[in-house]
Amino acid sequence: MSIKLLAIELYRAQQNVARLEVQLEALPLLANTDLREELRQSQAELQQLRKMLEDKKTSSSFCAHSPRMRGR
């Protein structure tokens, strides 16, 4: 997946987490167990996307600075 697509997915995941957090605050504590689980899963997805994007940026940076790749 390209860096641009990862960034788009990361933004979408951030928006979803923010939306769920607002919904969670609006509900009584006992009525939100399903929403808490959805938030937990969304936060895990967000973390995974952040790591994928960081790894992609690191590997792209490594390839661009590699001595073998400069001559091409």
C-alpha positions in Angstrom: 0.0 0.0 0.0 1.4 3.4 -0.9 2.2 6.1 1.7 -0.7 8.2 0.4 -3.2 5.5 0.8 -1.9 4.6 4.3 -2.2 8.3 5.3 -5.8 8.4 4.0 -6.7 5.3 6.0 -4.9 6.7 9.1 -7.0 9.9 8.9 -10.2 7.8 8.5 -9.3 5.7 11.6 -8.5 8.9 13.6 -11.9 10.3 12.7 -13.6 7.1 13.7 -11.8 7.0 17.1 -12.7 10.6 17.8 -16.4 9.9 16.8 -16.5 6.9 19.1 -15.0 8.8 22.0 -17.6 11.5 21.7 -20.4 8.9 21.6 -18.9 7.1 24.7 -18.9 10.3 26.7 -22.5 11.0 26.0 -23.7 7.6 27.3 -24.2 6.4 30.9 -21.3 4.2 32.1 -23.3 1.0 32.3 -24.8 1.3 28.8 -21.6 1.5 26.8 -19.9 -1.9 26.9 -20.4 -2.5 23.1 -19.2 0.9 22.3 -16.1 0.5 24.5 -15.2 -2.7 22.6 -15.7 -0.9 19.2 -13.5 1.9 20.5 -10.8 -0.5 21.6 -10.8 -2.2 18.2 -10.7 1.1 16.4 -7.8 2.3 18.5 -6.0 -0.9 17.8 -6.6 -0.4 14.0 -5.3 3.2 14.4 -2.1 2.0 16.1 -1.6 -0.6 13.4 -2.0 2.0 10.6 0.4 4.4 12.4 3.0 1.6 12.6 2.5 0.6 8.9 2.9 4.2 7.8 6.0 4.7 9.9 7.5 1.5 8.6 6.7 2.5 5.1 8.3 6.0 5.6 11.4 4.3 7.1 11.8 1.8 4.3 11.3 4.5 1.7 13.9 6.7 3.3 16.3 3.8 3.5 15.9 2.9 -0.2 16.4 6.6 -1.2 19.7 6.8 0.7 21.1 3.4 -0.3 24.3 3.7 -2.3 23.1 1.1 -4.8 19.9 3.0 -5.5 21.7 6.4 -6.2 23.1 5.4 -9.6 19.7 4.5 -11.0 
